[in-house]
Each structure stands twice: as structure tokens, then as C-alpha cells.
Amino acid sequence: MAKKQTFGDKVLQQKAESKKLAKIVVAEKKPNGQYSYRHKMVHVDNLQAELAAAKNQ
């Protein structure tokens, strides 16, 4: 049997922080009629502000 791997406080903190991200996909219409998409990773605390900014563009 393998030993259970233990993690330090830094690794556990990084894992917790990475779970607090949201991915935003913004669609933009090009002049030729096609759509392009931009992907952005945003912290959950800033999510509403980023969504409002994306709507205004």
C-alpha cells in the first residue's frame, strides 16, 4: 500500500485559491458578421464587476 501524500499549508492554500476562479467567455461580432470569443479567468470576488464591464463593451 502506498502512503497517503501530505501537503504543506502553502499547497493547500493555493488549491483553495484556484477553486475561487470563474471563467468568462465574451462574444464579439466582427464587421464581416462572424463572432470571436475571448476567454478570461476572474476571481469570484470581482466577477460581477467584470460581467458589467463586458456588457458595456
Residue pairs with C-beta under 8 A, 6 or more apart in sequence:
7 15
20 43
20 44
20 45
21 41
21 42
21 43
21 44
22 41
22 42
22 43
22 44
22 47
23 39
23 40
23 41
23 42
24 39
24 40
24 41
24 42
24 47
24 50
24 51
24 54
25 37
25 38
25 39
25 40
26 37
26 38
26 40
26 54
26 57
27 35
27 36
27 37
28 35
28 36
28 37
28 38
28 57
29 35
30 36
40 50
42 50
